Amino acid sequence: IRQLKSGVSFPKDKNFNKVISTAGKNVDGNFYVNYKKFPGLLNNFANSTLHEQISGLSDFADYSGWDVTIKPSSLLFSGFTQANDSSNSFLNLFSKQDPEEIEMTKIIPSKTAFFFFMGVSDVKAFHRNYKIYLNYKQKLQAYEQYIEEINKKYHVNIERSFLDWIKNEIALVITDPSSASIADNSYAILRTAGISDAENSLNALTDSICKKNSEKKDTAHYEEYVLTHLNLPGILPRILGWQFDKLTDTYFTTIDDYVVFANSLKALKNFIHDFEHNKTLEKDKGYRSFMENISGEANIYIYAAVPRVLSSSANFLTEELAMDALHQQDRFRKFDKIGVQFSSNKGLFYSNACISFNSMYGHELKPQWETQLDTSFHFQPYLVTNY
């Protein structure tokens, strides 16, 4: 009753009106999200360690409106998201950035559980706007103080050491957890404008740090790849954003046109192993089928493989819900993949999403051993005994 008498309602909200005016009529349903209130809902289900991060969704955007289409094996969502120019929303960082093609799936492991992608056409302009956003969040002073301390201590320009070579794709990837810690399987992947420029810049930065710390450069080799330790803990979340806070250490290598960062040499070796054995998302039949309902380019793309995420549900769900998820995992596994995208589009952001359903989903078989074939088959395989 107080709400009714207040005179405040959705029809008087110009931002909501922009979204609802785009709603389709001949669809199975319409779905709306009010980001200012959304974190309060999610916190009922999320692990308490994530509440601070979830609260950040309140300034992700203003509203999203989705048309819902029900298909036999998927739920499809399409519509628009409003991020008011006068508001300091995260999504507005992409308002003047062109959507970019999602090409890094050619190196990302097929066992990826979670994938957060940012496509930016002008990295330096994006970073300038990111600092304005940090100022709104009252975090810019801490950021600039950190950068100044690093630059002064090691006689470097840490921002240029990264931003001069990053091109148009930035992503956080979390693969199927092999341990209870998500950090052990977290990666930052950056597309380069030139792989040699990236290597030179990162190696020069590593040399400066080693010289100052009077330590030997820490490198290793694995299958013709060079793995290097950049001894600058926590630098990736500072430069790229809080989404990368699981990357506390900084080991890196280069694959094709990309630099891959991880918390350990072991993690990098696992990544390289999957790439060398062609176990990538691009070559995964299930993922290719899923992408038929998702655009190949975006400014923001969030992907989750539900069966893989379930194995680490204790990291993001309340204890009670995590137990329920494990007990009901045979049902949840059938909701195979989830993808959500946002792309800048003349003041609004075009938004689409897909939840795929696979009623025949079974447990993935993991091989006891495997080898890479370097030529074609000469004849069909035979089963043998007592070989």
Secondary structure, DSSP 8 states (H G I E B T S, - for coil): -HHHHHT--GGG-HHHHHHHTT--SSSSEEEEEETTTHHHHHTTTB-GGGHHHHHGGGGT-SEEEEEEEEETTEEEEEEEEE--TTS--GGGGGTTS--EE--GGGTSBTTEEEEEEEE-S-HHHHHHHHHHHHHHTT-HHHHHHHHHHHHHHHTS-HHHHHHTTEEEEEEEEEE--SSS-GGGGEEEEEEES-HHHHHHHHHHHHHHHHHHHT----EEEETTEEEEE---TTHHHHHH-GGGTT--S-EEEEETTEEEEESSHHHHHHHHHHHHTT-BGGG-HHHHHHGGGS-SEESEEEEEEHHHHHTTGGGTB-HHHHHHHHHTHHHHTTEEEEEEEEEEETTEEEEEEEEEE-TT-------S------S--SS-----S--
